[in-house]
Amino acid sequence: MTHAGFAAACEFSVRTLQEWERGAKRPGGPAGTLLRAIKGDPEGLRRALAAG
C-alpha cells in the first residue's frame, strides 16, 4: 500500500504520516490505537476496508 493509499484508508493526511515516520511527531489517542491494531493485524485492516 502506498503512503497516499494508507493515509486515505485511515483518514490521516500524508503529511501527518510522514511526520510520524521521521519521528517529528508521535501518534496519540485514536490514531495511536488504530496504528497499534494495524501493526498487530495488518490483514485485518485490509479485510475491514474491503467489507466497508
mmCIF file of the N, C-alpha and C atoms, coordinates in Angstrom:
data_MODEL
# 
_entry.id   MODEL 
# 
loop_
_atom_site.group_PDB 
_atom_site.id 
_atom_site.type_symbol 
_atom_site.label_atom_id 
_atom_site.label_alt_id 
_atom_site.label_comp_id 
_atom_site.label_asym_id 
_atom_site.label_entity_id 
_atom_site.label_seq_id 
_atom_site.pdbx_PDB_ins_code 
_atom_site.Cartn_x 
_atom_site.Cartn_y 
_atom_site.Cartn_z 
_atom_site.occupancy 
_atom_site.B_iso_or_equiv 
_atom_site.pdbx_formal_charge 
_atom_site.auth_seq_id 
_atom_site.auth_comp_id 
_atom_site.auth_asym_id 
_atom_site.auth_atom_id 
_atom_site.pdbx_PDB_model_num 
ATOM 1   N N  . MET A 1 1  ? 0.844   -1.159 0.000  1.00 0.00 ? 1  MET A N  1 
ATOM 2   C CA . MET A 1 1  ? 0.000   0.000  0.000  1.00 0.00 ? 1  MET A CA 1 
ATOM 3   C C  . MET A 1 1  ? 0.904   1.242  0.000  1.00 0.00 ? 1  MET A C  1 
ATOM 4   N N  . THR A 1 2  ? 0.550   2.212  -0.781 1.00 0.00 ? 2  THR A N  1 
ATOM 5   C CA . THR A 1 2  ? 1.321   3.447  -0.843 1.00 0.00 ? 2  THR A CA 1 
ATOM 6   C C  . THR A 1 2  ? 1.043   4.313  0.384  1.00 0.00 ? 2  THR A C  1 
ATOM 7   N N  . HIS A 1 3  ? 1.890   5.311  0.594  1.00 0.00 ? 3  HIS A N  1 
ATOM 8   C CA . HIS A 1 3  ? 1.640   6.260  1.680  1.00 0.00 ? 3  HIS A CA 1 
ATOM 9   C C  . HIS A 1 3  ? 0.280   6.921  1.492  1.00 0.00 ? 3  HIS A C  1 
ATOM 10  N N  . ALA A 1 4  ? 0.023   7.354  0.277  1.00 0.00 ? 4  ALA A N  1 
ATOM 11  C CA . ALA A 1 4  ? -1.244  8.039  -0.003 1.00 0.00 ? 4  ALA A CA 1 
ATOM 12  C C  . ALA A 1 4  ? -2.431  7.115  0.221  1.00 0.00 ? 4  ALA A C  1 
ATOM 13  N N  . GLY A 1 5  ? -2.307  5.873  -0.214 1.00 0.00 ? 5  GLY A N  1 
ATOM 14  C CA . GLY A 1 5  ? -3.395  4.916  -0.030 1.00 0.00 ? 5  GLY A CA 1 
ATOM 15  C C  . GLY A 1 5  ? -3.643  4.600  1.438  1.00 0.00 ? 5  GLY A C  1 
ATOM 16  N N  . PHE A 1 6  ? -2.565  4.400  2.193  1.00 0.00 ? 6  PHE A N  1 
ATOM 17  C CA . PHE A 1 6  ? -2.689  4.115  3.617  1.00 0.00 ? 6  PHE A CA 1 
ATOM 18  C C  . PHE A 1 6  ? -3.287  5.314  4.347  1.00 0.00 ? 6  PHE A C  1 
ATOM 19  N N  . ALA A 1 7  ? -2.780  6.502  4.054  1.00 0.00 ? 7  ALA A N  1 
ATOM 20  C CA . ALA A 1 7  ? -3.291  7.707  4.702  1.00 0.00 ? 7  ALA A CA 1 
ATOM 21  C C  . ALA A 1 7  ? -4.774  7.899  4.395  1.00 0.00 ? 7  ALA A C  1 
ATOM 22  N N  . ALA A 1 8  ? -5.158  7.696  3.157  1.00 0.00 ? 8  ALA A N  1 
ATOM 23  C CA . ALA A 1 8  ? -6.568  7.858  2.788  1.00 0.00 ? 8  ALA A CA 1 
ATOM 24  C C  . ALA A 1 8  ? -7.445  6.811  3.474  1.00 0.00 ? 8  ALA A C  1 
ATOM 25  N N  . ALA A 1 9  ? -6.980  5.567  3.509  1.00 0.00 ? 9  ALA A N  1 
ATOM 26  C CA . ALA A 1 9  ? -7.767  4.489  4.121  1.00 0.00 ? 9  ALA A CA 1 
ATOM 27  C C  . ALA A 1 9  ? -7.987  4.736  5.609  1.00 0.00 ? 9  ALA A C  1 
ATOM 28  N N  . CYS A 1 10 ? -6.997  5.328  6.264  1.00 0.00 ? 10 CYS A N  1 
ATOM 29  C CA . CYS A 1 10 ? -7.069  5.558  7.716  1.00 0.00 ? 10 CYS A CA 1 
ATOM 30  C C  . CYS A 1 10 ? -7.499  6.977  8.072  1.00 0.00 ? 10 CYS A C  1 
ATOM 31  N N  . GLU A 1 11 ? -7.751  7.783  7.048  1.00 0.00 ? 11 GLU A N  1 
ATOM 32  C CA . GLU A 1 11 ? -8.168  9.178  7.210  1.00 0.00 ? 11 GLU A CA 1 
ATOM 33  C C  . GLU A 1 11 ? -7.127  10.025 7.937  1.00 0.00 ? 11 GLU A C  1 
ATOM 34  N N  . PHE A 1 12 ? -5.841  9.783  7.602  1.00 0.00 ? 12 PHE A N  1 
ATOM 35  C CA . PHE A 1 12 ? -4.736  10.625 8.044  1.00 0.00 ? 12 PHE A CA 1 
ATOM 36  C C  . PHE A 1 12 ? -4.286  11.416 6.835  1.00 0.00 ? 12 PHE A C  1 
ATOM 37  N N  . SER A 1 13 ? -3.644  12.544 7.072  1.00 0.00 ? 13 SER A N  1 
ATOM 38  C CA . SER A 1 13 ? -3.019  13.230 5.940  1.00 0.00 ? 13 SER A CA 1 
ATOM 39  C C  . SER A 1 13 ? -1.672  12.563 5.665  1.00 0.00 ? 13 SER A C  1 
ATOM 40  N N  . VAL A 1 14 ? -1.224  12.641 4.428  1.00 0.00 ? 14 VAL A N  1 
ATOM 41  C CA . VAL A 1 14 ? 0.083   12.089 4.070  1.00 0.00 ? 14 VAL A CA 1 
ATOM 42  C C  . VAL A 1 14 ? 1.160   12.806 4.873  1.00 0.00 ? 14 VAL A C  1 
ATOM 43  N N  . ARG A 1 15 ? 1.019   14.084 5.058  1.00 0.00 ? 15 ARG A N  1 
ATOM 44  C CA . ARG A 1 15 ? 1.996   14.866 5.828  1.00 0.00 ? 15 ARG A CA 1 
ATOM 45  C C  . ARG A 1 15 ? 2.101   14.350 7.264  1.00 0.00 ? 15 ARG A C  1 
ATOM 46  N N  . THR A 1 16 ? 0.978   14.074 7.887  1.00 0.00 ? 16 THR A N  1 
ATOM 47  C CA . THR A 1 16 ? 0.985   13.543 9.248  1.00 0.00 ? 16 THR A CA 1 
ATOM 48  C C  . THR A 1 16 ? 1.702   12.200 9.282  1.00 0.00 ? 16 THR A C  1 
ATOM 49  N N  . LEU A 1 17 ? 1.401   11.342 8.349  1.00 0.00 ? 17 LEU A N  1 
ATOM 50  C CA . LEU A 1 17 ? 2.055   10.037 8.271  1.00 0.00 ? 17 LEU A CA 1 
ATOM 51  C C  . LEU A 1 17 ? 3.566   10.198 8.118  1.00 0.00 ? 17 LEU A C  1 
ATOM 52  N N  . GLN A 1 18 ? 3.992   11.107 7.276  1.00 0.00 ? 18 GLN A N  1 
ATOM 53  C CA . GLN A 1 18 ? 5.420   11.352 7.087  1.00 0.00 ? 18 GLN A CA 1 
ATOM 54  C C  . GLN A 1 18 ? 6.072   11.872 8.366  1.00 0.00 ? 18 GLN A C  1 
ATOM 55  N N  . GLU A 1 19 ? 5.377   12.733 9.100  1.00 0.00 ? 19 GLU A N  1 
ATOM 56  C CA . GLU A 1 19 ? 5.921   13.252 10.353 1.00 0.00 ? 19 GLU A CA 1 
ATOM 57  C C  . GLU A 1 19 ? 6.076   12.132 11.390 1.00 0.00 ? 19 GLU A C  1 
ATOM 58  N N  . TRP A 1 20 ? 5.135   11.208 11.427 1.00 0.00 ? 20 TRP A N  1 
ATOM 59  C CA . TRP A 1 20 ? 5.249   10.069 12.342 1.00 0.00 ? 20 TRP A CA 1 
ATOM 60  C C  . TRP A 1 20 ? 6.439   9.209  11.963 1.00 0.00 ? 20 TRP A C  1 
ATOM 61  N N  . GLU A 1 21 ? 6.592   8.950  10.675 1.00 0.00 ? 21 GLU A N  1 
ATOM 62  C CA . GLU A 1 21 ? 7.676   8.075  10.224 1.00 0.00 ? 21 GLU A CA 1 
ATOM 63  C C  . GLU A 1 21 ? 9.057   8.646  10.528 1.00 0.00 ? 21 GLU A C  1 
ATOM 64  N N  . ARG A 1 22 ? 9.210   9.938  10.403 1.00 0.00 ? 22 ARG A N  1 
ATOM 65  C CA . ARG A 1 22 ? 10.531  10.512 10.649 1.00 0.00 ? 22 ARG A CA 1 
ATOM 66  C C  . ARG A 1 22 ? 10.740  10.888 12.113 1.00 0.00 ? 22 ARG A C  1 
ATOM 67  N N  . GLY A 1 23 ? 9.721   10.677 12.949 1.00 0.00 ? 23 GLY A N  1 
ATOM 68  C CA . GLY A 1 23 ? 9.850   10.905 14.382 1.00 0.00 ? 23 GLY A CA 1 
ATOM 69  C C  . GLY A 1 23 ? 9.606   12.332 14.825 1.00 0.00 ? 23 GLY A C  1 
ATOM 70  N N  . ALA A 1 24 ? 9.119   13.176 13.932 1.00 0.00 ? 24 ALA A N  1 
ATOM 71  C CA . ALA A 1 24 ? 8.847   14.563 14.284 1.00 0.00 ? 24 ALA A CA 1 
ATOM 72  C C  . ALA A 1 24 ? 7.638   14.676 15.209 1.00 0.00 ? 24 ALA A C  1 
ATOM 73  N N  . LYS A 1 25 ? 6.708   13.740 15.074 1.00 0.00 ? 25 LYS A N  1 
ATOM 74  C CA . LYS A 1 25 ? 5.510   13.682 15.911 1.00 0.00 ? 25 LYS A CA 1 
ATOM 75  C C  . LYS A 1 25 ? 5.232   12.220 16.228 1.00 0.00 ? 25 LYS A C  1 
ATOM 76  N N  . ARG A 1 26 ? 4.465   12.008 17.294 1.00 0.00 ? 26 ARG A N  1 
ATOM 77  C CA . ARG A 1 26 ? 4.045   10.649 17.660 1.00 0.00 ? 26 ARG A CA 1 
ATOM 78  C C  . ARG A 1 26 ? 2.528   10.585 17.609 1.00 0.00 ? 26 ARG A C  1 
ATOM 79  N N  . PRO A 1 27 ? 1.991   9.524  17.042 1.00 0.00 ? 27 PRO A N  1 
ATOM 80  C CA . PRO A 1 27 ? 0.532   9.390  17.019 1.00 0.00 ? 27 PRO A CA 1 
ATOM 81  C C  . PRO A 1 27 ? 0.017   9.116  18.430 1.00 0.00 ? 27 PRO A C  1 
ATOM 82  N N  . GLY A 1 28 ? -1.067  9.730  18.764 1.00 0.00 ? 28 GLY A N  1 
ATOM 83  C CA . GLY A 1 28 ? -1.670  9.511  20.069 1.00 0.00 ? 28 GLY A CA 1 
ATOM 84  C C  . GLY A 1 28 ? -3.174  9.341  19.939 1.00 0.00 ? 28 GLY A C  1 
ATOM 85  N N  . GLY A 1 29 ? -3.822  9.090  21.038 1.00 0.00 ? 29 GLY A N  1 
ATOM 86  C CA . GLY A 1 29 ? -5.272  8.961  21.052 1.00 0.00 ? 29 GLY A CA 1 
ATOM 87  C C  . GLY A 1 29 ? -5.753  7.890  20.090 1.00 0.00 ? 29 GLY A C  1 
ATOM 88  N N  . PRO A 1 30 ? -6.852  8.152  19.393 1.00 0.00 ? 30 PRO A N  1 
ATOM 89  C CA . PRO A 1 30 ? -7.414  7.165  18.477 1.00 0.00 ? 30 PRO A CA 1 
ATOM 90  C C  . PRO A 1 30 ? -6.449  6.749  17.362 1.00 0.00 ? 30 PRO A C  1 
ATOM 91  N N  . ALA A 1 31 ? -5.637  7.680  16.876 1.00 0.00 ? 31 ALA A N  1 
ATOM 92  C CA . ALA A 1 31 ? -4.682  7.341  15.816 1.00 0.00 ? 31 ALA A CA 1 
ATOM 93  C C  . ALA A 1 31 ? -3.666  6.325  16.314 1.00 0.00 ? 31 ALA A C  1 
ATOM 94  N N  . GLY A 1 32 ? -3.166  6.527  17.518 1.00 0.00 ? 32 GLY A N  1 
ATOM 95  C CA . GLY A 1 32 ? -2.204  5.588  18.093 1.00 0.00 ? 32 GLY A CA 1 
ATOM 96  C C  . GLY A 1 32 ? -2.821  4.214  18.298 1.00 0.00 ? 32 GLY A C  1 
ATOM 97  N N  . THR A 1 33 ? -4.050  4.189  18.774 1.00 0.00 ? 33 THR A N  1 
ATOM 98  C CA . THR A 1 33 ? -4.753  2.917  18.967 1.00 0.00 ? 33 THR A CA 1 
ATOM 99  C C  . THR A 1 33 ? -4.952  2.200  17.642 1.00 0.00 ? 33 THR A C  1 
ATOM 100 N N  . LEU A 1 34 ? -5.376  2.933  16.619 1.00 0.00 ? 34 LEU A N  1 
ATOM 101 C CA . LEU A 1 34 ? -5.571  2.340  15.297 1.00 0.00 ? 34 LEU A CA 1 
ATOM 102 C C  . LEU A 1 34 ? -4.269  1.780  14.752 1.00 0.00 ? 34 LEU A C  1 
ATOM 103 N N  . LEU A 1 35 ? -3.185  2.521  14.886 1.00 0.00 ? 35 LEU A N  1 
ATOM 104 C CA . LEU A 1 35 ? -1.898  2.052  14.365 1.00 0.00 ? 35 LEU A CA 1 
ATOM 105 C C  . LEU A 1 35 ? -1.409  0.806  15.102 1.00 0.00 ? 35 LEU A C  1 
ATOM 106 N N  . ARG A 1 36 ? -1.632  0.721  16.405 1.00 0.00 ? 36 ARG A N  1 
ATOM 107 C CA . ARG A 1 36 ? -1.259  -0.494 17.137 1.00 0.00 ? 36 ARG A CA 1 
ATOM 108 C C  . ARG A 1 36 ? -2.083  -1.684 16.656 1.00 0.00 ? 36 ARG A C  1 
ATOM 109 N N  . ALA A 1 37 ? -3.373  -1.461 16.411 1.00 0.00 ? 37 ALA A N  1 
ATOM 110 C CA . ALA A 1 37 ? -4.229  -2.535 15.908 1.00 0.00 ? 37 ALA A CA 1 
ATOM 111 C C  . ALA A 1 37 ? -3.778  -2.989 14.526 1.00 0.00 ? 37 ALA A C  1 
ATOM 112 N N  . ILE A 1 38 ? -3.434  -2.052 13.676 1.00 0.00 ? 38 ILE A N  1 
ATOM 113 C CA . ILE A 1 38 ? -2.953  -2.386 12.331 1.00 0.00 ? 38 ILE A CA 1 
ATOM 114 C C  . ILE A 1 38 ? -1.652  -3.166 12.420 1.00 0.00 ? 38 ILE A C  1 
ATOM 115 N N  . LYS A 1 39 ? -0.753  -2.740 13.298 1.00 0.00 ? 39 LYS A N  1 
ATOM 116 C CA . LYS A 1 39 ? 0.523   -3.443 13.458 1.00 0.00 ? 39 LYS A CA 1 
ATOM 117 C C  . LYS A 1 39 ? 0.291   -4.882 13.907 1.00 0.00 ? 39 LYS A C  1 
ATOM 118 N N  . GLY A 1 40 ? -0.684  -5.086 14.772 1.00 0.00 ? 40 GLY A N  1 
ATOM 119 C CA . GLY A 1 40 ? -0.987  -6.420 15.264 1.00 0.00 ? 40 GLY A CA 1 
ATOM 120 C C  . GLY A 1 40 ? -1.665  -7.308 14.234 1.00 0.00 ? 40 GLY A C  1 
ATOM 121 N N  . ASP A 1 41 ? -2.434  -6.712 13.316 1.00 0.00 ? 41 ASP A N  1 
ATOM 122 C CA . ASP A 1 41 ? -3.170  -7.497 12.328 1.00 0.00 ? 41 ASP A CA 1 
ATOM 123 C C  . ASP A 1 41 ? -3.374  -6.690 11.045 1.00 0.00 ? 41 ASP A C  1 
ATOM 124 N N  . PRO A 1 42 ? -2.306  -6.509 10.252 1.00 0.00 ? 42 PRO A N  1 
ATOM 125 C CA . PRO A 1 42 ? -2.446  -5.699 9.038  1.00 0.00 ? 42 PRO A CA 1 
ATOM 126 C C  . PRO A 1 42 ? -3.456  -6.268 8.043  1.00 0.00 ? 42 PRO A C  1 
ATOM 127 N N  . GLU A 1 43 ? -3.574  -7.569 7.980  1.00 0.00 ? 43 GLU A N  1 
ATOM 128 C CA . GLU A 1 43 ? -4.560  -8.160 7.063  1.00 0.00 ? 43 GLU A CA 1 
ATOM 129 C C  . GLU A 1 43 ? -5.981  -7.878 7.545  1.00 0.00 ? 43 GLU A C  1 
ATOM 130 N N  . GLY A 1 44 ? -6.150  -7.720 8.845  1.00 0.00 ? 44 GLY A N  1 
ATOM 131 C CA . GLY A 1 44 ? -7.463  -7.368 9.392  1.00 0.00 ? 44 GLY A CA 1 
ATOM 132 C C  . GLY A 1 44 ? -7.921  -6.022 8.862  1.00 0.00 ? 44 GLY A C  1 
ATOM 133 N N  . LEU A 1 45 ? -6.987  -5.083 8.723  1.00 0.00 ? 45 LEU A N  1 
ATOM 134 C CA . LEU A 1 45 ? -7.332  -3.771 8.154  1.00 0.00 ? 45 LEU A CA 1 
ATOM 135 C C  . LEU A 1 45 ? -7.810  -3.939 6.718  1.00 0.00 ? 45 LEU A C  1 
ATOM 136 N N  . ARG A 1 46 ? -7.082  -4.723 5.953  1.00 0.00 ? 46 ARG A N  1 
ATOM 137 C CA . ARG A 1 46 ? -7.480  -4.930 4.549  1.00 0.00 ? 46 ARG A CA 1 
ATOM 138 C C  . ARG A 1 46 ? -8.867  -5.558 4.454  1.00 0.00 ? 46 ARG A C  1 
ATOM 139 N N  . ARG A 1 47 ? -9.136  -6.544 5.307  1.00 0.00 ? 47 ARG A N  1 
ATOM 140 C CA . ARG A 1 47 ? -10.464 -7.184 5.295  1.00 0.00 ? 47 ARG A CA 1 
ATOM 141 C C  . ARG A 1 47 ? -11.546 -6.194 5.687  1.00 0.00 ? 47 ARG A C  1 
ATOM 142 N N  . ALA A 1 48 ? -11.278 -5.410 6.722  1.00 0.00 ? 48 ALA A N  1 
ATOM 143 C CA . ALA A 1 48 ? -12.267 -4.437 7.187  1.00 0.00 ? 48 ALA A CA 1 
ATOM 144 C C  . ALA A 1 48 ? -12.561 -3.391 6.112  1.00 0.00 ? 48 ALA A C  1 
ATOM 145 N N  . LEU A 1 49 ? -11.535 -2.923 5.428  1.00 0.00 ? 49 LEU A N  1 
ATOM 146 C CA . LEU A 1 49 ? -11.733 -1.929 4.379  1.00 0.00 ? 49 LEU A CA 1 
ATOM 147 C C  . LEU A 1 49 ? -12.472 -2.519 3.186  1.00 0.00 ? 49 LEU A C  1 
ATOM 148 N N  . ALA A 1 50 ? -12.188 -3.762 2.874  1.00 0.00 ? 50 ALA A N  1 
ATOM 149 C CA . ALA A 1 50 ? -12.874 -4.404 1.747  1.00 0.00 ? 50 ALA A CA 1 
ATOM 150 C C  . ALA A 1 50 ? -14.342 -4.630 2.056  1.00 0.00 ? 50 ALA A C  1 
ATOM 151 N N  . ALA A 1 51 ? -14.655 -4.887 3.308  1.00 0.00 ? 51 ALA A N  1 
ATOM 152 C CA . ALA A 1 51 ? -16.045 -5.142 3.714  1.00 0.00 ? 51 ALA A CA 1 
ATOM 153 C C  . ALA A 1 51 ? -16.850 -3.852 3.843  1.00 0.00 ? 51 ALA A C  1 
ATOM 154 N N  . GLY A 1 52 ? -16.122 -2.719 4.042  1.00 0.00 ? 52 GLY A N  1 
ATOM 155 C CA . GLY A 1 52 ? -16.721 -1.431 4.337  1.00 0.00 ? 52 GLY A CA 1 
ATOM 156 C C  . GLY A 1 52 ? -17.665 -0.940 3.351  1.00 0.00 ? 52 GLY A C  1 
# 
